[in-house]
């Protein structure tokens, strides 16, 4: 699975199940793209969402 930041629109439907798993309980947000993920490895500039 590549970074969400690099994913294309066409990839979203084909990877839908995997994407729901990655994004349903996010712990990180990309400070460049505003995408969220449970693991920082999916983002190009991850920042922790932890309080
Ligand atoms: Zn990014």
mmCIF file of the protein (N, C-alpha, C, O) and its ligand, coordinates in Angstrom:
data_MODEL
# 
_entry.id   MODEL 
# 
loop_
_entity.id 
_entity.type 
_entity.pdbx_number_of_molecules 
1 polymer     1 
2 non-polymer 1 
# 
_entity_poly.entity_id                      1 
_entity_poly.type                           'polypeptide(L)' 
_entity_poly.nstd_linkage                   no 
_entity_poly.nstd_monomer                   no 
_entity_poly.pdbx_seq_one_letter_code       
;(UNK)(UNK)(UNK)(UNK)(UNK)(UNK)(UNK)(UNK)(UNK)(UNK)(UNK)(UNK)(UNK)(UNK)(UNK)(UNK)
(UNK)(UNK)(UNK)(UNK)(UNK)(UNK)(UNK)(UNK)(UNK)(UNK)(UNK)(UNK)(UNK)(UNK)(UNK)(UNK)
(UNK)(UNK)(UNK)(UNK)(UNK)(UNK)(UNK)(UNK)(UNK)(UNK)(UNK)(UNK)(UNK)(UNK)(UNK)(UNK)
(UNK)(UNK)(UNK)
;
_entity_poly.pdbx_seq_one_letter_code_can   XXXXXXXXXXXXXXXXXXXXXXXXXXXXXXXXXXXXXXXXXXXXXXXXXXX 
_entity_poly.pdbx_strand_id                 A 
# 
loop_
_entity_poly_seq.entity_id 
_entity_poly_seq.num 
_entity_poly_seq.mon_id 
_entity_poly_seq.hetero 
1 1  UNK n 
1 2  UNK n 
1 3  UNK n 
1 4  UNK n 
1 5  UNK n 
1 6  UNK n 
1 7  UNK n 
1 8  UNK n 
1 9  UNK n 
1 10 UNK n 
1 11 UNK n 
1 12 UNK n 
1 13 UNK n 
1 14 UNK n 
1 15 UNK n 
1 16 UNK n 
1 17 UNK n 
1 18 UNK n 
1 19 UNK n 
1 20 UNK n 
1 21 UNK n 
1 22 UNK n 
1 23 UNK n 
1 24 UNK n 
1 25 UNK n 
1 26 UNK n 
1 27 UNK n 
1 28 UNK n 
1 29 UNK n 
1 30 UNK n 
1 31 UNK n 
1 32 UNK n 
1 33 UNK n 
1 34 UNK n 
1 35 UNK n 
1 36 UNK n 
1 37 UNK n 
1 38 UNK n 
1 39 UNK n 
1 40 UNK n 
1 41 UNK n 
1 42 UNK n 
1 43 UNK n 
1 44 UNK n 
1 45 UNK n 
1 46 UNK n 
1 47 UNK n 
1 48 UNK n 
1 49 UNK n 
1 50 UNK n 
1 51 UNK n 
# 
loop_
_struct_asym.id 
_struct_asym.entity_id 
A 1 
B 2 
# 
loop_
_chem_comp.id 
_chem_comp.type 
_chem_comp.mon_nstd_flag 
UNK 'L-peptide linking' . 
ZN  non-polymer         . 
# 
_pdbx_entity_nonpoly.entity_id   2 
_pdbx_entity_nonpoly.name        ? 
_pdbx_entity_nonpoly.comp_id     ZN 
# 
_pdbx_nonpoly_scheme.asym_id         B 
_pdbx_nonpoly_scheme.entity_id       2 
_pdbx_nonpoly_scheme.mon_id          ZN 
_pdbx_nonpoly_scheme.ndb_seq_num     1 
_pdbx_nonpoly_scheme.pdb_seq_num     101 
_pdbx_nonpoly_scheme.auth_seq_num    101 
_pdbx_nonpoly_scheme.pdb_mon_id      ZN 
_pdbx_nonpoly_scheme.auth_mon_id     ZN 
_pdbx_nonpoly_scheme.pdb_strand_id   A 
_pdbx_nonpoly_scheme.pdb_ins_code    . 
# 
loop_
_atom_site.group_PDB 
_atom_site.id 
_atom_site.type_symbol 
_atom_site.label_atom_id 
_atom_site.label_alt_id 
_atom_site.label_comp_id 
_atom_site.label_asym_id 
_atom_site.label_entity_id 
_atom_site.label_seq_id 
_atom_site.pdbx_PDB_ins_code 
_atom_site.Cartn_x 
_atom_site.Cartn_y 
_atom_site.Cartn_z 
_atom_site.occupancy 
_atom_site.B_iso_or_equiv 
_atom_site.pdbx_formal_charge 
_atom_site.auth_seq_id 
_atom_site.auth_comp_id 
_atom_site.auth_asym_id 
_atom_site.auth_atom_id 
_atom_site.pdbx_PDB_model_num 
ATOM   1   N  N  . UNK A 1 1  ? 0.841   -1.202 0.000  1.00 0.00 ? 1   UNK A N  1 
ATOM   2   C  CA . UNK A 1 1  ? 0.000   0.000  0.000  1.00 0.00 ? 1   UNK A CA 1 
ATOM   3   C  C  . UNK A 1 1  ? 0.877   1.253  0.000  1.00 0.00 ? 1   UNK A C  1 
ATOM   4   O  O  . UNK A 1 1  ? 1.727   1.421  0.874  1.00 0.00 ? 1   UNK A O  1 
ATOM   5   N  N  . UNK A 1 2  ? 0.668   2.124  -0.976 1.00 0.00 ? 2   UNK A N  1 
ATOM   6   C  CA . UNK A 1 2  ? 1.472   3.344  -1.027 1.00 0.00 ? 2   UNK A CA 1 
ATOM   7   C  C  . UNK A 1 2  ? 0.892   4.417  -0.120 1.00 0.00 ? 2   UNK A C  1 
ATOM   8   O  O  . UNK A 1 2  ? -0.159  4.227  0.492  1.00 0.00 ? 2   UNK A O  1 
ATOM   9   N  N  . UNK A 1 3  ? 1.582   5.536  -0.040 1.00 0.00 ? 3   UNK A N  1 
ATOM   10  C  CA . UNK A 1 3  ? 1.105   6.635  0.791  1.00 0.00 ? 3   UNK A CA 1 
ATOM   11  C  C  . UNK A 1 3  ? -0.236  7.159  0.269  1.00 0.00 ? 3   UNK A C  1 
ATOM   12  O  O  . UNK A 1 3  ? -0.465  7.231  -0.938 1.00 0.00 ? 3   UNK A O  1 
ATOM   13  N  N  . UNK A 1 4  ? -1.095  7.515  1.188  1.00 0.00 ? 4   UNK A N  1 
ATOM   14  C  CA . UNK A 1 4  ? -2.376  8.111  0.785  1.00 0.00 ? 4   UNK A CA 1 
ATOM   15  C  C  . UNK A 1 4  ? -2.142  9.390  -0.019 1.00 0.00 ? 4   UNK A C  1 
ATOM   16  O  O  . UNK A 1 4  ? -2.922  9.730  -0.909 1.00 0.00 ? 4   UNK A O  1 
ATOM   17  N  N  . UNK A 1 5  ? -1.080  10.076 0.302  1.00 0.00 ? 5   UNK A N  1 
ATOM   18  C  CA . UNK A 1 5  ? -0.757  11.330 -0.382 1.00 0.00 ? 5   UNK A CA 1 
ATOM   19  C  C  . UNK A 1 5  ? -0.496  11.120 -1.865 1.00 0.00 ? 5   UNK A C  1 
ATOM   20  O  O  . UNK A 1 5  ? -0.642  12.041 -2.668 1.00 0.00 ? 5   UNK A O  1 
ATOM   21  N  N  . UNK A 1 6  ? -0.112  9.907  -2.219 1.00 0.00 ? 6   UNK A N  1 
ATOM   22  C  CA . UNK A 1 6  ? 0.245   9.628  -3.614 1.00 0.00 ? 6   UNK A CA 1 
ATOM   23  C  C  . UNK A 1 6  ? -0.818  8.824  -4.340 1.00 0.00 ? 6   UNK A C  1 
ATOM   24  O  O  . UNK A 1 6  ? -0.662  8.493  -5.515 1.00 0.00 ? 6   UNK A O  1 
ATOM   25  N  N  . UNK A 1 7  ? -1.877  8.517  -3.653 1.00 0.00 ? 7   UNK A N  1 
ATOM   26  C  CA . UNK A 1 7  ? -2.915  7.687  -4.251 1.00 0.00 ? 7   UNK A CA 1 
ATOM   27  C  C  . UNK A 1 7  ? -3.694  8.485  -5.300 1.00 0.00 ? 7   UNK A C  1 
ATOM   28  O  O  . UNK A 1 7  ? -3.895  9.692  -5.166 1.00 0.00 ? 7   UNK A O  1 
ATOM   29  N  N  . UNK A 1 8  ? -4.117  7.789  -6.326 1.00 0.00 ? 8   UNK A N  1 
ATOM   30  C  CA . UNK A 1 8  ? -4.893  8.436  -7.383 1.00 0.00 ? 8   UNK A CA 1 
ATOM   31  C  C  . UNK A 1 8  ? -6.379  8.149  -7.186 1.00 0.00 ? 8   UNK A C  1 
ATOM   32  O  O  . UNK A 1 8  ? -6.765  7.200  -6.504 1.00 0.00 ? 8   UNK A O  1 
ATOM   33  N  N  . UNK A 1 9  ? -7.190  8.987  -7.797 1.00 0.00 ? 9   UNK A N  1 
ATOM   34  C  CA . UNK A 1 9  ? -8.637  8.803  -7.667 1.00 0.00 ? 9   UNK A CA 1 
ATOM   35  C  C  . UNK A 1 9  ? -9.063  7.407  -8.100 1.00 0.00 ? 9   UNK A C  1 
ATOM   36  O  O  . UNK A 1 9  ? -9.942  6.798  -7.491 1.00 0.00 ? 9   UNK A O  1 
ATOM   37  N  N  . UNK A 1 10 ? -8.439  6.911  -9.148 1.00 0.00 ? 10  UNK A N  1 
ATOM   38  C  CA . UNK A 1 10 ? -8.799  5.584  -9.652 1.00 0.00 ? 10  UNK A CA 1 
ATOM   39  C  C  . UNK A 1 10 ? -8.444  4.476  -8.661 1.00 0.00 ? 10  UNK A C  1 
ATOM   40  O  O  . UNK A 1 10 ? -9.039  3.399  -8.692 1.00 0.00 ? 10  UNK A O  1 
ATOM   41  N  N  . UNK A 1 11 ? -7.477  4.741  -7.782 1.00 0.00 ? 11  UNK A N  1 
ATOM   42  C  CA . UNK A 1 11 ? -7.055  3.725  -6.814 1.00 0.00 ? 11  UNK A CA 1 
ATOM   43  C  C  . UNK A 1 11 ? -8.038  3.602  -5.657 1.00 0.00 ? 11  UNK A C  1 
ATOM   44  O  O  . UNK A 1 11 ? -8.084  2.566  -4.994 1.00 0.00 ? 11  UNK A O  1 
ATOM   45  N  N  . UNK A 1 12 ? -8.815  4.630  -5.410 1.00 0.00 ? 12  UNK A N  1 
ATOM   46  C  CA . UNK A 1 12 ? -9.672  4.662  -4.229 1.00 0.00 ? 12  UNK A CA 1 
ATOM   47  C  C  . UNK A 1 12 ? -10.692 3.533  -4.238 1.00 0.00 ? 12  UNK A C  1 
ATOM   48  O  O  . UNK A 1 12 ? -10.853 2.833  -3.238 1.00 0.00 ? 12  UNK A O  1 
ATOM   49  N  N  . UNK A 1 13 ? -11.379 3.352  -5.357 1.00 0.00 ? 13  UNK A N  1 
ATOM   50  C  CA . UNK A 1 13 ? -12.390 2.306  -5.409 1.00 0.00 ? 13  UNK A CA 1 
ATOM   51  C  C  . UNK A 1 13 ? -11.762 0.920  -5.344 1.00 0.00 ? 13  UNK A C  1 
ATOM   52  O  O  . UNK A 1 13 ? -12.315 0.023  -4.708 1.00 0.00 ? 13  UNK A O  1 
ATOM   53  N  N  . UNK A 1 14 ? -10.623 0.733  -5.988 1.00 0.00 ? 14  UNK A N  1 
ATOM   54  C  CA . UNK A 1 14 ? -10.004 -0.590 -5.999 1.00 0.00 ? 14  UNK A CA 1 
ATOM   55  C  C  . UNK A 1 14 ? -9.384  -0.950 -4.653 1.00 0.00 ? 14  UNK A C  1 
ATOM   56  O  O  . UNK A 1 14 ? -9.241  -2.130 -4.333 1.00 0.00 ? 14  UNK A O  1 
ATOM   57  N  N  . UNK A 1 15 ? -9.015  0.058  -3.863 1.00 0.00 ? 15  UNK A N  1 
ATOM   58  C  CA . UNK A 1 15 ? -8.408  -0.187 -2.550 1.00 0.00 ? 15  UNK A CA 1 
ATOM   59  C  C  . UNK A 1 15 ? -9.361  0.177  -1.418 1.00 0.00 ? 15  UNK A C  1 
ATOM   60  O  O  . UNK A 1 15 ? -8.920  0.403  -0.291 1.00 0.00 ? 15  UNK A O  1 
ATOM   61  N  N  . UNK A 1 16 ? -10.640 0.236  -1.697 1.00 0.00 ? 16  UNK A N  1 
ATOM   62  C  CA . UNK A 1 16 ? -11.585 0.796  -0.737 1.00 0.00 ? 16  UNK A CA 1 
ATOM   63  C  C  . UNK A 1 16 ? -11.527 0.130  0.632  1.00 0.00 ? 16  UNK A C  1 
ATOM   64  O  O  . UNK A 1 16 ? -11.501 0.817  1.653  1.00 0.00 ? 16  UNK A O  1 
ATOM   65  N  N  . UNK A 1 17 ? -11.506 -1.206 0.663  1.00 0.00 ? 17  UNK A N  1 
ATOM   66  C  CA . UNK A 1 17 ? -11.497 -1.909 1.951  1.00 0.00 ? 17  UNK A CA 1 
ATOM   67  C  C  . UNK A 1 17 ? -10.244 -1.574 2.757  1.00 0.00 ? 17  UNK A C  1 
ATOM   68  O  O  . UNK A 1 17 ? -10.308 -1.333 3.962  1.00 0.00 ? 17  UNK A O  1 
ATOM   69  N  N  . UNK A 1 18 ? -9.115  -1.565 2.070  1.00 0.00 ? 18  UNK A N  1 
ATOM   70  C  CA . UNK A 1 18 ? -7.853  -1.250 2.739  1.00 0.00 ? 18  UNK A CA 1 
ATOM   71  C  C  . UNK A 1 18 ? -7.866  0.197  3.245  1.00 0.00 ? 18  UNK A C  1 
ATOM   72  O  O  . UNK A 1 18 ? -7.377  0.486  4.337  1.00 0.00 ? 18  UNK A O  1 
ATOM   73  N  N  . UNK A 1 19 ? -8.427  1.095  2.443  1.00 0.00 ? 19  UNK A N  1 
ATOM   74  C  CA . UNK A 1 19 ? -8.458  2.504  2.823  1.00 0.00 ? 19  UNK A CA 1 
ATOM   75  C  C  . UNK A 1 19 ? -9.358  2.754  4.028  1.00 0.00 ? 19  UNK A C  1 
ATOM   76  O  O  . UNK A 1 19 ? -9.042  3.595  4.869  1.00 0.00 ? 19  UNK A O  1 
ATOM   77  N  N  . UNK A 1 20 ? -10.455 2.047  4.118  1.00 0.00 ? 20  UNK A N  1 
ATOM   78  C  CA . UNK A 1 20 ? -11.323 2.219  5.284  1.00 0.00 ? 20  UNK A CA 1 
ATOM   79  C  C  . UNK A 1 20 ? -10.599 1.775  6.548  1.00 0.00 ? 20  UNK A C  1 
ATOM   80  O  O  . UNK A 1 20 ? -10.759 2.375  7.611  1.00 0.00 ? 20  UNK A O  1 
ATOM   81  N  N  . UNK A 1 21 ? -9.805  0.722  6.423  1.00 0.00 ? 21  UNK A N  1 
ATOM   82  C  CA . UNK A 1 21 ? -9.039  0.236  7.570  1.00 0.00 ? 21  UNK A CA 1 
ATOM   83  C  C  . UNK A 1 21 ? -7.977  1.259  7.987  1.00 0.00 ? 21  UNK A C  1 
ATOM   84  O  O  . UNK A 1 21 ? -7.736  1.455  9.178  1.00 0.00 ? 21  UNK A O  1 
ATOM   85  N  N  . UNK A 1 22 ? -7.357  1.895  7.026  1.00 0.00 ? 22  UNK A N  1 
ATOM   86  C  CA . UNK A 1 22 ? -6.283  2.853  7.312  1.00 0.00 ? 22  UNK A CA 1 
ATOM   87  C  C  . UNK A 1 22 ? -6.833  4.161  7.881  1.00 0.00 ? 22  UNK A C  1 
ATOM   88  O  O  . UNK A 1 22 ? -6.173  4.805  8.697  1.00 0.00 ? 22  UNK A O  1 
ATOM   89  N  N  . UNK A 1 23 ? -8.036  4.558  7.458  1.00 0.00 ? 23  UNK A N  1 
ATOM   90  C  CA . UNK A 1 23 ? -8.525  5.905  7.779  1.00 0.00 ? 23  UNK A CA 1 
ATOM   91  C  C  . UNK A 1 23 ? -9.635  5.951  8.834  1.00 0.00 ? 23  UNK A C  1 
ATOM   92  O  O  . UNK A 1 23 ? -10.007 7.038  9.275  1.00 0.00 ? 23  UNK A O  1 
ATOM   93  N  N  . UNK A 1 24 ? -10.169 4.804  9.245  1.00 0.00 ? 24  UNK A N  1 
ATOM   94  C  CA . UNK A 1 24 ? -11.341 4.850  10.122 1.00 0.00 ? 24  UNK A CA 1 
ATOM   95  C  C  . UNK A 1 24 ? -11.008 5.361  11.526 1.00 0.00 ? 24  UNK A C  1 
ATOM   96  O  O  . UNK A 1 24 ? -11.831 6.028  12.153 1.00 0.00 ? 24  UNK A O  1 
ATOM   97  N  N  . UNK A 1 25 ? -9.799  5.051  12.023 1.00 0.00 ? 25  UNK A N  1 
ATOM   98  C  CA . UNK A 1 25 ? -9.391  5.544  13.349 1.00 0.00 ? 25  UNK A CA 1 
ATOM   99  C  C  . UNK A 1 25 ? -8.020  6.199  13.225 1.00 0.00 ? 25  UNK A C  1 
ATOM   100 O  O  . UNK A 1 25 ? -7.016  5.634  13.658 1.00 0.00 ? 25  UNK A O  1 
ATOM   101 N  N  . UNK A 1 26 ? -7.980  7.381  12.639 1.00 0.00 ? 26  UNK A N  1 
ATOM   102 C  CA . UNK A 1 26 ? -6.685  8.006  12.342 1.00 0.00 ? 26  UNK A CA 1 
ATOM   103 C  C  . UNK A 1 26 ? -5.937  8.462  13.580 1.00 0.00 ? 26  UNK A C  1 
ATOM   104 O  O  . UNK A 1 26 ? -6.533  8.959  14.536 1.00 0.00 ? 26  UNK A O  1 
ATOM   105 N  N  . UNK A 1 27 ? -4.621  8.287  13.549 1.00 0.00 ? 27  UNK A N  1 
ATOM   106 C  CA . UNK A 1 27 ? -3.747  8.783  14.617 1.00 0.00 ? 27  UNK A CA 1 
ATOM   107 C  C  . UNK A 1 27 ? -2.794  9.845  14.103 1.00 0.00 ? 27  UNK A C  1 
ATOM   108 O  O  . UNK A 1 27 ? -2.135  10.534 14.881 1.00 0.00 ? 27  UNK A O  1 
ATOM   109 N  N  . UNK A 1 28 ? -2.727  9.972  12.785 1.00 0.00 ? 28  UNK A N  1 
ATOM   110 C  CA . UNK A 1 28 ? -1.820  10.937 12.168 1.00 0.00 ? 28  UNK A CA 1 
ATOM   111 C  C  . UNK A 1 28 ? -2.527  11.703 11.064 1.00 0.00 ? 28  UNK A C  1 
ATOM   112 O  O  . UNK A 1 28 ? -3.415  11.176 10.393 1.00 0.00 ? 28  UNK A O  1 
ATOM   113 N  N  . UNK A 1 29 ? -2.121  12.958 10.883 1.00 0.00 ? 29  UNK A N  1 
ATOM   114 C  CA . UNK A 1 29 ? -2.608  13.744 9.762  1.00 0.00 ? 29  UNK A CA 1 
ATOM   115 C  C  . UNK A 1 29 ? -1.414  14.286 8.996  1.00 0.00 ? 29  UNK A C  1 
ATOM   116 O  O  . UNK A 1 29 ? -0.405  14.671 9.588  1.00 0.00 ? 29  UNK A O  1 
ATOM   117 N  N  . UNK A 1 30 ? -1.536  14.312 7.674  1.00 0.00 ? 30  UNK A N  1 
ATOM   118 C  CA . UNK A 1 30 ? -0.481  14.893 6.862  1.00 0.00 ? 30  UNK A CA 1 
ATOM   119 C  C  . UNK A 1 30 ? -0.621  16.414 6.883  1.00 0.00 ? 30  UNK A C  1 
ATOM   120 O  O  . UNK A 1 30 ? -1.676  16.962 6.564  1.00 0.00 ? 30  UNK A O  1 
ATOM   121 N  N  . UNK A 1 31 ? 0.467   17.081 7.267  1.00 0.00 ? 31  UNK A N  1 
ATOM   122 C  CA . UNK A 1 31 ? 0.402   18.539 7.380  1.00 0.00 ? 31  UNK A CA 1 
ATOM   123 C  C  . UNK A 1 31 ? 0.507   19.229 6.017  1.00 0.00 ? 31  UNK A C  1 
ATOM   124 O  O  . UNK A 1 31 ? 0.347   20.446 5.918  1.00 0.00 ? 31  UNK A O  1 
ATOM   125 N  N  . UNK A 1 32 ? 0.768   18.467 4.999  1.00 0.00 ? 32  UNK A N  1 
ATOM   126 C  CA . UNK A 1 32 ? 0.849   19.018 3.650  1.00 0.00 ? 32  UNK A CA 1 
ATOM   127 C  C  . UNK A 1 32 ? -0.442  18.770 2.875  1.00 0.00 ? 32  UNK A C  1 
ATOM   128 O  O  . UNK A 1 32 ? -0.900  19.636 2.130  1.00 0.00 ? 32  UNK A O  1 
ATOM   129 N  N  . UNK A 1 33 ? -1.031  17.580 3.054  1.00 0.00 ? 33  UNK A N  1 
ATOM   130 C  CA . UNK A 1 33 ? -2.177  17.154 2.226  1.00 0.00 ? 33  UNK A CA 1 
ATOM   131 C  C  . UNK A 1 33 ? -3.485  17.078 3.015  1.00 0.00 ? 33  UNK A C  1 
ATOM   132 O  O  . UNK A 1 33 ? -4.553  16.946 2.417  1.00 0.00 ? 33  UNK A O  1 
ATOM   133 N  N  . UNK A 1 34 ? -3.421  17.159 4.333  1.00 0.00 ? 34  UNK A N  1 
ATOM   134 C  CA . UNK A 1 34 ? -4.593  17.062 5.204  1.00 0.00 ? 34  UNK A CA 1 
ATOM   135 C  C  . UNK A 1 34 ? -5.268  15.699 5.137  1.00 0.00 ? 34  UNK A C  1 
ATOM   136 O  O  . UNK A 1 34 ? -6.445  15.578 5.474  1.00 0.00 ? 34  UNK A O  1 
ATOM   137 N  N  . UNK A 1 35 ? -4.552  14.691 4.715  1.00 0.00 ? 35  UNK A N  1 
ATOM   138 C  CA . UNK A 1 35 ? -5.086  13.329 4.753  1.00 0.00 ? 35  UNK A CA 1 
ATOM   139 C  C  . UNK A 1 35 ? -4.806  12.740 6.135  1.00 0.00 ? 35  UNK A C  1 
ATOM   140 O  O  . UNK A 1 35 ? -3.873  13.159 6.820  1.00 0.00 ? 35  UNK A O  1 
ATOM   141 N  N  . UNK A 1 36 ? -5.616  11.776 6.533  1.00 0.00 ? 36  UNK A N  1 
ATOM   142 C  CA . UNK A 1 36 ? -5.426  11.140 7.832  1.00 0.00 ? 36  UNK A CA 1 
ATOM   143 C  C  . UNK A 1 36 ? -5.234  9.638  7.662  1.00 0.00 ? 36  UNK A C  1 
ATOM   144 O  O  . UNK A 1 36 ? -5.725  9.029  6.712  1.00 0.00 ? 36  UNK A O  1 
ATOM   145 N  N  . UNK A 1 37 ? -4.494  9.055  8.628  1.00 0.00 ? 37  UNK A N  1 
ATOM   146 C  CA . UNK A 1 37 ? -4.234  7.622  8.591  1.00 0.00 ? 37  UNK A CA 1 
ATOM   147 C  C  . UNK A 1 37 ? -3.903  7.132  9.991  1.00 0.00 ? 37  UNK A C  1 
ATOM   148 O  O  . UNK A 1 37 ? -3.522  7.910  10.866 1.00 0.00 ? 37  UNK A O  1 
ATOM   149 N  N  . UNK A 1 38 ? -4.057  5.818  10.187 1.00 0.00 ? 38  UNK A N  1 
ATOM   150 C  CA . UNK A 1 38 ? -3.748  5.258  11.498 1.00 0.00 ? 38  UNK A CA 1 
ATOM   151 C  C  . UNK A 1 38 ? -2.246  5.056  11.674 1.00 0.00 ? 38  UNK A C  1 
ATOM   152 O  O  . UNK A 1 38 ? -1.769  4.876  12.795 1.00 0.00 ? 38  UNK A O  1 
ATOM   153 N  N  . UNK A 1 39 ? -1.502  5.085  10.572 1.00 0.00 ? 39  UNK A N  1 
ATOM   154 C  CA . UNK A 1 39 ? -0.060  4.866  10.630 1.00 0.00 ? 39  UNK A CA 1 
ATOM   155 C  C  . UNK A 1 39 ? 0.643   5.945  9.813  1.00 0.00 ? 39  UNK A C  1 
ATOM   156 O  O  . UNK A 1 39 ? 0.227   6.259  8.698  1.00 0.00 ? 39  UNK A O  1 
ATOM   157 N  N  . UNK A 1 40 ? 1.706   6.507  10.372 1.00 0.00 ? 40  UNK A N  1 
ATOM   158 C  CA . UNK A 1 40 ? 2.388   7.612  9.708  1.00 0.00 ? 40  UNK A CA 1 
ATOM   159 C  C  . UNK A 1 40 ? 3.039   7.204  8.391  1.00 0.00 ? 40  UNK A C  1 
ATOM   160 O  O  . UNK A 1 40 ? 3.358   8.059  7.564  1.00 0.00 ? 40  UNK A O  1 
ATOM   161 N  N  . UNK A 1 41 ? 3.234   5.915  8.195  1.00 0.00 ? 41  UNK A N  1 
ATOM   162 C  CA . UNK A 1 41 ? 3.902   5.470  6.962  1.00 0.00 ? 41  UNK A CA 1 
ATOM   163 C  C  . UNK A 1 41 ? 3.043   5.727  5.726  1.00 0.00 ? 41  UNK A C  1 
ATOM   164 O  O  . UNK A 1 41 ? 3.540   5.666  4.601  1.00 0.00 ? 41  UNK A O  1 
ATOM   165 N  N  . UNK A 1 42 ? 1.762   6.013  5.928  1.00 0.00 ? 42  UNK A N  1 
ATOM   166 C  CA . UNK A 1 42 ? 0.878   6.276  4.790  1.00 0.00 ? 42  UNK A CA 1 
ATOM   167 C  C  . UNK A 1 42 ? 0.835   7.745  4.394  1.00 0.00 ? 42  UNK A C  1 
ATOM   168 O  O  . UNK A 1 42 ? 0.146   8.112  3.443  1.00 0.00 ? 42  UNK A O  1 
ATOM   169 N  N  . UNK A 1 43 ? 1.564   8.584  5.116  1.00 0.00 ? 43  UNK A N  1 
ATOM   170 C  CA . UNK A 1 43 ? 1.516   10.027 4.867  1.00 0.00 ? 43  UNK A CA 1 
ATOM   171 C  C  . UNK A 1 43 ? 2.901   10.578 4.541  1.00 0.00 ? 43  UNK A C  1 
ATOM   172 O  O  . UNK A 1 43 ? 3.909   10.051 5.012  1.00 0.00 ? 43  UNK A O  1 
ATOM   173 N  N  . UNK A 1 44 ? 2.952   11.648 3.727  1.00 0.00 ? 44  UNK A N  1 
ATOM   174 C  CA . UNK A 1 44 ? 4.253   12.193 3.344  1.00 0.00 ? 44  UNK A CA 1 
ATOM   175 C  C  . UNK A 1 44 ? 4.821   13.123 4.417  1.00 0.00 ? 44  UNK A C  1 
ATOM   176 O  O  . UNK A 1 44 ? 6.037   13.183 4.599  1.00 0.00 ? 44  UNK A O  1 
ATOM   177 N  N  . UNK A 1 45 ? 3.947   13.855 5.136  1.00 0.00 ? 45  UNK A N  1 
ATOM   178 C  CA . UNK A 1 45 ? 4.420   14.719 6.235  1.00 0.00 ? 45  UNK A CA 1 
ATOM   179 C  C  . UNK A 1 45 ? 3.524   14.508 7.449  1.00 0.00 ? 45  UNK A C  1 
ATOM   180 O  O  . UNK A 1 45 ? 2.726   15.381 7.790  1.00 0.00 ? 45  UNK A O  1 
ATOM   181 N  N  . UNK A 1 46 ? 3.649   13.367 8.098  1.00 0.00 ? 46  UNK A N  1 
ATOM   182 C  CA . UNK A 1 46 ? 2.751   13.019 9.196  1.00 0.00 ? 46  UNK A CA 1 
ATOM   183 C  C  . UNK A 1 46 ? 2.971   13.851 10.445 1.00 0.00 ? 46  UNK A C  1 
ATOM   184 O  O  . UNK A 1 46 ? 4.098   14.190 10.805 1.00 0.00 ? 46  UNK A O  1 
ATOM   185 N  N  . UNK A 1 47 ? 1.849   14.173 11.100 1.00 0.00 ? 47  UNK A N  1 
ATOM   186 C  CA . UNK A 1 47 ? 1.890   14.817 12.409 1.00 0.00 ? 47  UNK A CA 1 
ATOM   187 C  C  . UNK A 1 47 ? 0.900   14.068 13.294 1.00 0.00 ? 47  UNK A C  1 
ATOM   188 O  O  . UNK A 1 47 ? -0.190  13.711 12.848 1.00 0.00 ? 47  UNK A O  1 
ATOM   189 N  N  . UNK A 1 48 ? 1.275   13.834 14.532 1.00 0.00 ? 48  UNK A N  1 
ATOM   190 C  CA . UNK A 1 48 ? 0.424   13.070 15.437 1.00 0.00 ? 48  UNK A CA 1 
ATOM   191 C  C  . UNK A 1 48 ? -0.837  13.840 15.790 1.00 0.00 ? 48  UNK A C  1 
ATOM   192 O  O  . UNK A 1 48 ? -0.792  15.045 16.035 1.00 0.00 ? 48  UNK A O  1 
ATOM   193 N  N  . UNK A 1 49 ? -1.961  13.136 15.813 1.00 0.00 ? 49  UNK A N  1 
ATOM   194 C  CA . UNK A 1 49 ? -3.226  13.747 16.231 1.00 0.00 ? 49  UNK A CA 1 
ATOM   195 C  C  . UNK A 1 49 ? -3.450  13.593 17.731 1.00 0.00 ? 49  UNK A C  1 
ATOM   196 O  O  . UNK A 1 49 ? -4.432  14.102 18.272 1.00 0.00 ? 49  UNK A O  1 
ATOM   197 N  N  . UNK A 1 50 ? -2.541  12.893 18.400 1.00 0.00 ? 50  UNK A N  1 
ATOM   198 C  CA . UNK A 1 50 ? -2.715  12.626 19.823 1.00 0.00 ? 50  UNK A CA 1 
ATOM   199 C  C  . UNK A 1 50 ? -2.763  13.932 20.610 1.00 0.00 ? 50  UNK A C  1 
ATOM   200 O  O  . UNK A 1 50 ? -2.051  14.890 20.310 1.00 0.00 ? 50  UNK A O  1 
ATOM   201 N  N  . UNK A 1 51 ? -3.622  13.937 21.623 1.00 0.00 ? 51  UNK A N  1 
ATOM   202 C  CA . UNK A 1 51 ? -3.782  15.142 22.428 1.00 0.00 ? 51  UNK A CA 1 
ATOM   203 C  C  . UNK A 1 51 ? -2.693  15.210 23.501 1.00 0.00 ? 51  UNK A C  1 
ATOM   204 O  O  . UNK A 1 51 ? -2.658  16.158 24.285 1.00 0.00 ? 51  UNK A O  1 
HETATM 205 ZN ZN . ZN  B 2 .  ? 0.879   14.199 2.389  1.00 0.00 ? 101 ZN  A ZN 1 
# 
